């Protein structure tokens, strides 16, 4: 029996954005909301309802459970659209595009659906609520391999329980884990020593 941990699909986007953030959530079970995450939850109310319907000639299934035995993945799709014999996962984001992090998450959903339904899925869609724009994401071989590599890196992160170094860059100022991560301290051993000295001795050396 395989004892490797099952990886949540949502962890892929977290890891691609910041490996330290991923570790805080999926290794240390830390979560903290900020205005961005709260807005995202509100925007997902319709998607999370699980109500299926016909929309413009498409059958739209919402909140669909997903899994992959081959990759050790589990999660769900915001929506799955069925047009004839074609199947496409759809991810909803309340904000704007940030690199390829959401593309990787969507591709992981497609890999699960392919295994579950014994089919091939060549592309899916991401709806960005900020610009109110739907973007087609092609599931290239490069994107698929990157998903598989990240899944393995997350699994190793969980098994070793190592917390990666803080990036301490522009991502940090808007991160909901700022108070837990302390990037200005943890990214520099000298700053940690200085902080501990001030804390213990009450002075600045």
Secondary structure, DSSP 8 states (H G I E B T S, - for coil): ---S--EEHHHHHHHHH-HHHHHHHHTS------HHHHHHHHHTHHHHT---EEETTEEEEEEEEEEETTTTEEEEEEEEEEETTEEEEEEEESS---TTHHHHHHHHHHHHHHHHHT----EEEEEETTTTEEEEEE--HHHHHHHHHHHHHHHHHHHHT-------STTGGG-TTHHHH-HHHHT-HHHHHHHHHHHHHSS--
